Amino acid sequence: MATVIDTLKARPRHPEKANRPETPLLRKPDWLRVRAPGSAGYNETRDIVRSHGLTTVCEEAACPNIGECWTQKHATMMIMGEICTRACSFCNVITGKPNALDPTEPARVAEAVAKMGLKHVVITSVDRDDLDDGGAAHFAAVVYAIRAVAPDTTIEILTPDFLRKDGAAEIVIDSAPDVFNHNLETVPRLYLTIRPGARYYNSLRLLERVKDRDPRRFTKSGLMVGLGESKEEVMQVMDDMRSAGVDFLTIGQYLQPTRRHAAVDRFVHPDEFAAYEAIARAKGFLMVSASPLTRSSHHAGEDFAQLKAAREALEAR
């Protein structure tokens, strides 16, 4: 009997970063420390996610808020697989050649949303540059499936940029999510090193196209800070977002996933986040969430309620 020995090494999570020099990991300040997950609610959410064969950005992106969110049965579903065609230097999601789309995924996501009893759900995805429409039709199918089985659940989507995918954005916009989110992530000057596969003005135009096609649709975008940006650059991005009609801005601290990812330039103090929030509100955003641990989907349900209330108050004046 012959014995076959598998000498193949496990595929690296980030092959494009394998030859990058390691950078030091700065010690986190006290305001960035969180409890390790493990509550009963966390375990229940994890079991539902596993039993439906779903991927979450909470796990794939190593979100620091996973313990808090999963305890409250809040999970951000990541569709179209777990392998991304981009290689952003800040992101912990696997890079490589994705698998084919799973046609059963929309129904499985919808079933999980209904089973968890979610009032508000956030759906995001990897970038799928390999697909003719960037995965737009699949994204829309997930929205329609959730509407069919959980009609009272409000839906927030966090989409790729659909770069060079003509007509793709419109497919997703027309599925009528309650919130259309696309993160600009950082300031234009840092795009070539932090988000090299994307283009700042394409992302900005995507958000503007949502408002052009559906002026009542809420739009949202987010920034990471601590990557070497200046305060003036952040304020310019705020102005660009407002020119594109963005309603809701999130700002959070960048956290370095590994030594081969982009290095943290500095940890921004909570007082600076408070100042950013005050500036953003003065510029006219309906809703702003700015803190070291702010992430796009953190407290998304509560924030959506405040976003609606802010619009109603503005229109009542």
Summary of the structure (lengths in Angstrom):
residues: 317
radius of gyration: 19.4
end to end distance: 83.2
largest distance: 83.2
contacts: 991
relative contact order: 0.13
helix: 39%
strand: 13%
